[in-house]
Amino acid sequence: MTKSTLVITITFMKNILDNVNGYELDEEQKKAVKSSAKYNMIIAGAGSGKTLTMIGKINYLIMVKKINPEDILCISFTNEAVNSLKKKINNEKIKVFTFHKLAIYLLEKEDFFYELVTYDYLSTIIDNFFEQNLTPFLKKQVKKAFKMLYFSQVKIKTNKYYQENKKIILSFINLYSAHDLKKEDLKSFLSKKQSGLLFIIYAIITYYENDKFQNNYFDFDDLIKEATKICKNLKLNFKEIIIDEFQDTSLLRLNFIREIINTTEANLTVVGDDFQSIYKFSGCDLNIFLNFQSYFPNTCIHKIQTTYRNSHELIQLAGNFVMKNKLQLQKNLTSNKHLDSPLKFIYYFNRFKGLIKAIKDIKSGEILILGRNNFDIYKFIPKNKIKWFENGYFKLDDMEYNLRYLTVHKSKGLESDNVILINLENNILGFPSQKKNHHILNLIEKKEDFLFEEERRLFYVALTRTKNYCYLLVPYIKPSVFIKEIKKEV
């Protein structure tokens, strides 16, 4: 390469990185984009421009590395995230899928015939299971689990313990599937813990799998399992795979990706933030993110740590708070934005008056109200005062402007000018939630190393949704333990 050619190449590359959808990448982002390692892990702080970095990586691969856009695969976790990413990439040749849509795409290449189950299929299966002729042994286990003096199929659904146990059964089966477990694992659990409910679950899973087999039904996780099996038979041309929100990966999804990489020898770039891992209840395993190098040796790790959303003062408070968890990855979070007292504490005796006080204190910009649970907003505003619109937007009957209410889980990936956080109470359904797992779920889920570990990450997500101020609505009586703790840092 001649000197003049080298200068032209460097200038061309600089122009690519200085204008990604109208923004210039910072030095940490550029380093991550230009990495030529086979495996790359980008640890991205809240609001640090991870999507912009991903798009910069794609542009770099196409324009500098001359990768065919059709050989690039992008994966995100929700349909909404995929559609947003497609718009920002603006290249129809690049494949952008959720894990489930990717599985369907691969199965269609093999003309694989299946019928997708309905959303409530598993719930119906569980109900149907108890309506069949159960063995005397299972009847005995049902009597124990549902605290019945005698077994009655007619009365079982009216039993007050039924719905409670049904939720546990649903959770267990979903975790069982997400963790890619097999019947042998269930037998192992049973050998360790002779639980009546666990015997029932074993029988339900058998019934569930038989019903699917007889009708050629598949649930979403089944599609991933089948797609994983056929990967080696397919001629796949993926050269670069980029996965967003990798902190929310399950073992089932990891095995799927590893099989695709084994087949294609593609390079892999994953992007995520261990501070924002909040979906353990659905089978996501943060340990996959924390131990990424054990799955993909010689990984090059990059950190993008400048937030363009939050003030420096807020990101320091939030970062220090979540780092109380012992296994979180160290980051040096920073921001060029500065704001005195980004956390505003509003104490109240009357919930509604406390909320209105916070709303009236905000002089400009959008307002996003966040709660721990779906129903939290009704603790603060009577139902008859709310008129709901789409996507969580609502209007109070005496307010001129619209507000938005979401749970913190649903707010992940979003931002607002101002945030109001409610339900900061010290009770079972407060924030942090103090609900404990049923003991059989702990057979699958790893026990937390630190009290309220995931709730702490959830609180971090809530605090970092704001571009400006976060208003914390706190009761005078029984305030959240998180408030007591973070108050000491302000």
Summary of the structure (lengths in Angstrom):
residues: 490
radius of gyration: 25.0
end to end distance: 56.3
largest distance: 88.7
contacts: 1526
relative contact order: 0.12
helix: 48%
strand: 16%
